[in-house]
Amino acid sequence: MNKPAGAPDWFDAVVVGAGFSGLYMLYRLRRLGLSVKVFDSAGDVGGTWYWNRYPGARCDIPTTDYAYSFDPELEKEWTWSEKYATQPEILDYLRFVADRYGLRADIELSTSVTSAHWDEQERRWSIVTDRGTRLRCRYYIMASGCLSMPKSLDIKGTDRFAGNVYFTSRWPHEGVDFTGQRVAVIGTGSSGIQAIPLIARQASQLTVFQRTPNFSVPAHNGPAPADRLTRLAQDREEYRDAARWSPGGVPVEPTGILGVTASETVARERFEDAWRAGQLFSILGVFADQGVNPASNKIVADMIREKIRSIVHDPWTADALCPKDHYFGTKRPCLDTGYFETYNLPHVRLVDLHRQPITSITEDGIDTADESFGFDAIVYATGFDAMTGAVEAVDVTGRDGLSLTEKWAAGPSTYLGLMTAGFPNFFMITGPGSPSVLSNMAVSIEQHVDWVADCLKDMSAEGFETIEPTPLAESGWDQHVRDCGAITLHPTANSWYMGANVPGKPRVFLPYIGGVAVYRQVCDDVVAQDYLGFRRTGPGGERCRDGVIRRMQPDVSLVLQVMAEMGLPPMETLSAGEARAMMALAAETRPPSPEVGEVTDGLMPGPAGDLPYRLYRPPSAGPHPVVVYFHGGGWVLGDLDSDDPLGRDLCVRSDAVIVSVNYRHAPEARFPAAAEDAFAALRWTAAHAAELGGIPGQIAVAGWSAGGNIAAVACQLARDADGPRVSGQLLICPVTDSDMTRPSYAENGDGYVLTTPLMHWFWNYYADQPDRGDPRAAPLRGNLDGLPPACVVTADFDPLRDEGLAYADALEASGAQVRRVRARGHTHTSVTMVGVVISGAPVRAEIAEALRNFFPSAP
Ligand SMILES: Cc1cc2nc3c(=O)[nH]c(=O)nc-3n(C[C@H](O)[C@H](O)[C@H](O)COP(=O)(O)OP(=O)(O)OC[C@H]3O[C@@H](n4cnc5c(N)ncnc54)[C@H](O)[C@@H]3O)c2cc1C
């Protein structure tokens, strides 16, 4: 490391931004004894609260929570005057912080960083500012803000207007008096919604141009909430800790109530309470499932629309103000003070740009397709190039000349939203891929800054000079961020969370929606695992423990967590009867299963008596191909009800008749009873296909787990018996062998519902040791020639994963066509949890496609 002693152009760290993030970063770095230079293009500290001075600008997280918590003394010295403080008060607070800790000495204001280049030889960054300053540093930290880069205007003729033009994000310091003026406001996001009621008080005419109506709830501003102040006074640290380990960075009691099952009375009560509370996290948490379930979301959205219609007198205006093109919460909801009421004033008018688009800004106003408006002033409340705008505005160039904009051309890629591969020692505070804008940012900022400072401290203690994520860790994190977003309704909206407000910006869900607490745990886990996924280098060499920090689907993790909290006894410690009773109890709490065309129960003859079956018919006109399905449960558990949701799901997705058959179970009927029943069921169904509404000759078998085992066996028996001809076999996480030495039994043997001890329990009930090598118990050991095409589904966190893969390999080697479906991030049971595990749906869609393709008439 080349560190010229006392060189004026050398700093240990350069920080961009002197807002909430930059100020605290400077404070922490100084305490590590590092030399730091902070730049901000603003004329003072404060970041967001320096720039956004428009009338009505306030925070929308209660100020008791939207503040630093790192120093109890600081908290004692500052008292907020309102529940939601105004911009001047928050700016005063940040100035107070800067002065209290003597931070200004290291901050250079009115200076923009324009470029930052990594010098691999010297292992340092070269920084250039718009004032021509050049300096070098070891660590380059962008605390440049998620909402600090105003979006460029994409309206024709903006430079023609001769009147006054204002931007909410660059408001004049001396304020604006609109008295007697004709004012246009373009944009109805958070800033517009806060500013409009106040501008309306002065303007002689106010015309609001609305591209997208937004959901907004009344802030009910007033004194700081007494309950929070009391909690804080009683035990400040407990309160702050609750915030740090909460989903959104504000302590709230999460609800378990689902919108889809709540009674109308409960739904109404919960909504009205949240409306009265005037807090974002209350209205976003009316139901536990409103962020993921469209039906549940609609209940809340309908009630908000009802409120808007009850406030706004003119029905046309009310209707135009009702958001209809996105689910509630998928765009940032707003908190307002008298926003909707403002439209009842005679001098205020709404122009809906969907019906009346702007054709151009003119010299004296705005032209729409069918009307010309004259204005004295235009206010643009058009938002930000969020999360990536400020970072990419600087020419950041990493190793081998790679520029950040090039690397992020298809969307940002980060590890934990903190760093990005190829850019050593470059940190972002609340970068894309972190909870950031979905959280109380004061809490998220403190967590990021603390993580970075602690990381630098650890590096110094261990003699490392550079740190950088590995490509594997980063792509794993990007995937996890996408997985978390994908199970929510967020990706359906044209929101700034998705980059959709900026023309040409890649559409990716930018923040991490797993929650503040989960994210904090992830960051802690990375450190606890010796900085998993980071490569650190220094004079003594390099250290890298490569890997992916979260591979499991987020909703699967949640299910496992809920199950663990229930403290159920391990199944293998129960008797078969007790285990069956526990399964039946669990089935009672399932959400409603998918609708199908028709469901009928019947009996078919089996080798030792009748076998019950349940037939699911698709809603479409038949006849349909037929799939004989065998449920899971280790040959011991399960029945027609246990796999009912999966049967229905397979039916509607594959457009096939599903005949789910209940076979004899162990220990009452041991090997080979289940296999014999399966083959008998296949034969009977094939012979009666037409009567069942099926297409004769188009028959497949399917099964999950032990059901997959007997489905595979039935195919082998049918081949040996010269019929019936089977079009395909769908084997979902099947048991294919009795050999439990494969690596997946060790890797996934504990903690993922189906455990290795439980597999022993199942086998012990099902088959004597000598029988376990019989191909009717272990189909992998049978003759695999001449078998029908297969779709083999394996799950990452399944002890059976490797025997599923081994069966796919062996079938392929014997000439069978095999489609492999990997249930990424799933357990043995999660893919089949229809209506509970949302991330299983795309896997089941793939499975259904494979099923359809088994049949010759498939489209
Ligand atoms: C109107 C508004 C209201 C908000 N209300 C809330 C709220 O209630 N709760 C909440 O949690 N969050 C809120 N936010 C989000 C808010 O941005 C964060 O809470 C927080 O203030 C971010 O702090 P920061 O220091 O990370 O970034 P910022 O406050 O945005 O500061 C970044 C600074 O970096 C500077 N900068 C950027 N690039 C450069 C460069 N190249 N060279 C030099 N300087 C540069 C900018 O000038 C800016 O001053 C709000 C945002 C806005 C716009």
The ligand as a Gaussian input file, in Angstrom:
#p B3LYP/6-31G(d) Opt

LIG

0 1
 C      -38.986000      14.332000       0.263000
 C      -38.413000      13.125000       0.876000
 C      -38.920000      12.644000       2.064000
 C      -38.382000      11.515000       2.662000
 N      -38.913000      11.054000       3.811000
 C      -38.401000       9.951000       4.382000
 C      -38.937000       9.434000       5.592000
 O      -39.867000       9.954000       6.151000
 N      -38.388000       8.313000       6.097000
 C      -37.367000       7.677000       5.495000
 O      -36.919000       6.658000       6.002000
 N      -36.831000       8.151000       4.374000
 C      -37.317000       9.269000       3.804000
 N      -36.766000       9.738000       2.645000
 C      -35.587000       9.089000       2.090000
 C      -34.332000       9.880000       2.484000
 O      -33.647000      10.131000       1.321000
 C      -33.514000       9.113000       3.511000
 O      -34.297000       8.902000       4.659000
 C      -32.235000       9.804000       3.975000
 O      -32.380000      11.155000       4.155000
 C      -31.124000       9.480000       3.045000
 O      -29.930000       9.928000       3.590000
 P      -28.575000       9.727000       2.783000
 O      -27.545000      10.454000       3.519000
 O      -28.358000       8.308000       2.508000
 O      -28.851000      10.384000       1.380000
 P      -29.231000      11.903000       1.060000
 O      -29.911000      12.532000       2.185000
 O      -29.936000      11.871000      -0.237000
 O      -27.830000      12.595000       0.910000
 C      -26.983000      12.296000      -0.161000
 C      -26.139000      13.492000      -0.432000
 O      -25.147000      13.095000      -1.365000
 C      -24.873000      14.185000      -2.188000
 N      -24.285000      13.683000      -3.433000
 C      -24.804000      12.759000      -4.281000
 N      -23.943000      12.554000      -5.299000
 C      -22.886000      13.373000      -5.083000
 C      -21.683000      13.610000      -5.777000
 N      -21.388000      12.965000      -6.890000
 N      -20.827000      14.504000      -5.271000
 C      -21.099000      15.160000      -4.121000
 N      -22.228000      14.995000      -3.433000
 C      -23.110000      14.100000      -3.901000
 C      -26.206000      14.844000      -2.393000
 O      -26.063000      16.185000      -2.719000
 C      -26.857000      14.635000      -1.054000
 O      -26.748000      15.778000      -0.264000
 C      -37.303000      10.855000       2.027000
 C      -36.817000      11.319000       0.826000
 C      -37.360000      12.440000       0.251000
 C      -36.809000      12.915000      -1.054000

